[in-house]
Amino acid sequence: MLKIFSLTAVLEGISYLLLFGVGMPLKYLFDIPEPNIFIGYAHGFLFIAYVALAAIFCIERKWSIKRFIILFVAALLPFATFYVDKKYLKPLMG
């Protein structure tokens, strides 16, 4: 489960960067909205999966609500899920 959560954190971060670094400029600067649809769906799915896995993981590991809030806020900030993966998840993998 930890590996899945770690992979989801990284993929969510990548999808966030693709959405706002590629999808939005294509849509609003070049009037090409199609890629934004697919990137948006992928990002939405990965965001929900990341938050759900964060909640499950916090419950299983008996982590505090403060740590869950940190994990949740990380999904809202660019590059933050990469930080979460490095600081909180990778050390648990050994």
C-alpha positions as CSV (number, residue, x, y, z in Angstrom):
1,M,0.0,0.0,0.0
2,L,2.9,2.4,0.8
3,K,4.3,1.9,-2.7
4,I,1.0,2.7,-4.3
5,F,0.6,5.8,-2.1
6,S,4.1,6.9,-3.0
7,L,3.5,6.4,-6.8
8,T,0.1,8.2,-6.5
9,A,1.8,11.2,-4.8
10,V,4.4,11.4,-7.6
11,L,1.8,11.0,-10.4
12,E,-0.5,13.6,-8.8
13,G,2.4,16.0,-8.7
14,I,3.2,15.4,-12.3
15,S,-0.4,15.7,-13.4
16,Y,-0.7,19.0,-11.5
17,L,2.4,20.4,-13.3
18,L,1.1,19.2,-16.7
19,L,-2.3,20.7,-16.1
20,F,-1.0,24.1,-15.2
21,G,2.2,24.1,-17.1
22,V,1.0,22.6,-20.4
23,G,-2.8,22.3,-20.4
24,M,-3.8,25.8,-19.3
25,P,-1.3,27.6,-21.5
26,L,-2.5,25.6,-24.5
27,K,-6.1,26.4,-23.7
28,Y,-5.9,30.0,-22.9
29,L,-2.9,31.2,-24.9
30,F,-3.2,29.1,-28.1
31,D,-7.0,28.2,-28.0
32,I,-6.3,24.5,-28.0
33,P,-8.6,23.1,-25.2
34,E,-8.6,19.4,-26.0
35,P,-5.4,18.4,-24.1
36,N,-6.7,20.1,-21.1
37,I,-9.7,17.8,-21.0
38,F,-7.6,14.6,-20.7
39,I,-5.0,16.1,-18.4
40,G,-7.8,17.5,-16.2
41,Y,-9.5,14.1,-15.9
42,A,-6.3,12.4,-15.1
43,H,-5.4,15.1,-12.5
44,G,-8.8,14.9,-10.9
45,F,-8.7,11.2,-10.6
46,L,-5.2,11.3,-9.2
47,F,-6.1,14.1,-6.8
48,I,-9.0,12.1,-5.4
49,A,-6.9,8.9,-5.2
50,Y,-4.1,10.8,-3.4
51,V,-6.4,12.3,-0.8
52,A,-8.2,9.0,-0.2
53,L,-5.0,7.1,0.2
54,A,-3.7,9.8,2.5
55,A,-6.7,9.4,4.7
56,I,-6.5,5.6,4.7
57,F,-2.7,5.7,5.3
58,C,-3.1,8.2,8.2
59,I,-5.8,5.9,9.8
60,E,-3.7,2.8,9.4
61,R,-0.5,4.4,10.7
62,K,-2.4,6.3,13.4
63,W,-0.9,9.5,12.2
64,S,-2.4,12.8,13.6
65,I,-4.9,15.0,11.9
66,K,-2.1,17.5,11.6
67,R,-0.2,15.2,9.4
68,F,-3.3,14.5,7.3
69,I,-3.7,18.2,6.8
70,I,-0.1,18.5,5.7
71,L,-0.7,15.7,3.2
72,F,-3.9,17.3,2.0
73,V,-2.4,20.8,1.5
74,A,0.5,19.2,-0.4
75,A,-2.0,18.2,-3.1
76,L,-3.0,21.8,-3.5
77,L,0.5,23.2,-4.0
78,P,2.9,22.6,-6.9
79,F,5.8,20.3,-6.2
80,A,4.5,19.6,-2.6
81,T,3.5,16.0,-3.3
82,F,7.1,15.3,-4.3
83,Y,8.2,16.7,-0.9
84,V,5.7,14.5,0.9
85,D,7.0,11.5,-1.0
86,K,10.6,12.3,0.0
87,K,10.0,13.4,3.6
88,Y,7.2,11.1,4.7
89,L,6.9,8.1,2.4
90,K,10.4,7.1,1.2
91,P,11.8,6.9,4.7
92,L,9.1,4.3,5.6
93,M,10.2,2.1,2.7
94,G,13.7,1.7,4.1
